[in-house]
Amino acid sequence: MTRRGYKVMAVVASVVIGVPLAFIALQVWSISYDEHRVSSVCVKLVPGTSIPDVRGIAAAAGLERFIPPATGKDALGSYDETAKNWFFAIPVAAEMGDRRCAVYHDGRVIIKAEMESL
């Protein structure tokens, strides 16, 4: 085989191995970054934080799409009749929802917010 042939094989091998490795690295980075954003928001949601403040905290991290809307029938999330509180979750979307920040509130202020795995 000629020298040019070896160079072409080296380039092809680099592409065949390098492109999948680059995609894997990008996915790992994406999951890590998304989990960091959600956990940093979850840490800031301490008991007593008002619901409008939650919207601002989530918006600052780019996660406002996961907060229930300000008006409408689902404005506060889901109601748990047995615990007598409201619930919504901010998922780590890059993980397909395997981890999330579970937020429990009474309709006005946060009761509890914690990261949990499903």
TAJO-V675443 format. One record per pair of residues at least 6 apart in sequence whose ideal C-beta (glycine too) atoms are under 7 Angstrom apart, sorted by sequence separation. I is the first residue (numbers start at 1). J is the second residue. D is the distance in whole Angstrom. If there is no record, write none. Layout:
# TAJO-V675443
i:I j:J d:D
i:I j:J d:D
This chain:
# TAJO-V675443
i:58 j:64 d:5
i:68 j:74 d:6
i:69 j:75 d:6
i:91 j:97 d:4
i:105 j:111 d:6
i:68 j:75 d:6
i:79 j:86 d:6
i:80 j:87 d:6
i:92 j:99 d:4
i:103 j:110 d:6
i:104 j:111 d:5
i:58 j:66 d:7
i:68 j:76 d:6
i:78 j:86 d:7
i:92 j:100 d:6
i:104 j:112 d:5
i:45 j:54 d:6
i:55 j:64 d:7
i:58 j:67 d:5
i:68 j:77 d:5
i:77 j:86 d:5
i:78 j:87 d:5
i:91 j:100 d:4
i:76 j:86 d:5
i:77 j:87 d:5
i:78 j:88 d:7
i:90 j:100 d:6
i:103 j:113 d:5
i:77 j:88 d:3
i:89 j:100 d:4
i:90 j:101 d:4
i:102 j:113 d:7
i:45 j:57 d:7
i:55 j:67 d:5
i:89 j:101 d:7
i:101 j:113 d:6
i:102 j:114 d:6
i:44 j:57 d:5
i:54 j:67 d:6
i:89 j:102 d:5
i:90 j:103 d:7
i:89 j:103 d:7
i:101 j:115 d:6
i:102 j:116 d:5
i:87 j:102 d:7
i:88 j:103 d:5
i:41 j:57 d:6
i:87 j:103 d:7
i:99 j:115 d:6
i:100 j:116 d:6
i:41 j:58 d:6
i:87 j:104 d:6
i:99 j:117 d:5
i:100 j:118 d:7
i:85 j:104 d:5
i:86 j:105 d:5
i:98 j:117 d:6
i:41 j:61 d:5
i:68 j:88 d:5
i:85 j:105 d:7
i:86 j:106 d:7
i:98 j:118 d:6
i:40 j:61 d:7
i:85 j:106 d:6
i:86 j:107 d:6
i:97 j:118 d:7
i:41 j:63 d:6
i:37 j:61 d:5
i:66 j:90 d:5
i:37 j:62 d:7
i:38 j:63 d:7
i:66 j:91 d:7
i:37 j:63 d:6
i:85 j:111 d:6
i:63 j:90 d:6
i:76 j:107 d:5
i:58 j:90 d:7
i:41 j:90 d:6
i:38 j:90 d:6
i:38 j:92 d:5
i:51 j:105 d:6
i:54 j:110 d:7
i:35 j:92 d:5
i:51 j:108 d:7
i:34 j:92 d:5
i:45 j:103 d:6
i:50 j:108 d:7
i:34 j:93 d:6
i:42 j:101 d:4
i:50 j:109 d:6
i:34 j:94 d:4
i:41 j:101 d:6
i:49 j:109 d:6
i:48 j:109 d:5
i:49 j:110 d:4
i:48 j:110 d:7
i:31 j:94 d:4
i:38 j:101 d:5
i:47 j:110 d:6
i:30 j:94 d:5
i:31 j:95 d:6
i:35 j:99 d:6
i:46 j:110 d:7
i:47 j:111 d:6
i:45 j:110 d:5
i:47 j:112 d:6
i:45 j:113 d:4
i:42 j:113 d:5
i:42 j:114 d:7
i:42 j:115 d:5
i:39 j:115 d:6
